[in-house]
Amino acid sequence: MEITVKLFATLRKYLPEGSDRFSCHLQLDSDVKVLDVIKKLGIPEDMPKIILINGIHAKIDQKLKNGDLVAIFPPVAGG
């Protein structure tokens, strides 16, 4: 299956070589979870992050489907 992953801010450094500025397409086996994508990209599992799948808040153990758009943000802070 194929998914699109968008990484934002400090997480962009984990995009694979050849990716555009914010996103990449990944070919994955079926029965893959968000955590598998995080591991594949080398993002530290213990790093806090906000995850959306197709614009809806998701947990790290959520299964992915063909065509999903996974967006991962670092925590937002400010005043």
C-alpha positions in Angstrom: 0.0 0.0 0.0 1.0 3.6 -0.4 0.7 6.4 2.1 1.8 10.1 2.2 3.6 11.4 5.2 3.9 15.1 6.0 6.4 16.2 8.6 6.5 19.7 10.1 9.0 22.0 11.8 11.8 20.1 13.5 10.5 16.7 12.3 11.2 17.5 8.6 14.8 16.4 9.1 13.5 12.8 9.2 12.1 12.9 5.7 13.9 10.4 3.4 16.4 11.7 0.8 14.6 12.7 -2.4 11.5 13.9 -0.6 10.0 17.2 -1.3 10.2 19.9 1.4 7.4 18.6 3.7 6.3 15.2 2.5 7.1 11.8 1.1 5.3 8.8 -0.3 6.0 5.5 1.3 5.3 2.0 0.0 4.4 -0.3 2.9 3.1 -3.7 3.6 -0.5 -4.0 4.7 -1.3 -4.1 8.4 1.0 -1.2 9.2 0.5 1.1 12.2 1.6 4.7 12.7 4.4 3.5 15.0 5.8 1.5 12.1 6.0 4.6 10.0 7.7 6.5 12.8 10.3 3.7 13.2 10.8 3.6 9.4 11.6 7.3 9.3 13.9 7.2 12.3 11.8 9.5 14.5 12.6 8.8 18.1 9.6 6.9 19.6 9.8 8.9 22.9 9.8 12.3 21.1 6.4 14.0 21.8 4.4 14.4 18.7 0.9 15.2 17.4 -0.4 12.8 14.8 -3.2 13.3 12.3 -4.5 10.7 9.8 -6.6 12.3 7.0 -7.0 15.4 9.2 -8.3 13.5 12.3 -6.3 13.1 15.5 -4.8 9.6 15.7 -2.9 7.4 18.2 0.4 5.8 17.6 -1.1 2.3 17.4 -3.7 3.2 14.8 -3.7 1.0 11.6 -3.1 2.7 8.3 -5.0 2.2 5.0 -3.9 2.6 1.4 -4.0 6.3 0.4 -3.9 7.7 4.0 -2.3 11.0 4.7 -0.3 10.9 7.9 0.8 14.3 9.3 3.2 14.5 12.2 3.8 17.7 14.2 6.1 18.4 17.1 4.3 19.7 20.2 3.2 23.3 19.8 4.3 25.7 22.5 4.0 29.4 23.0 2.4 32.1 24.9 
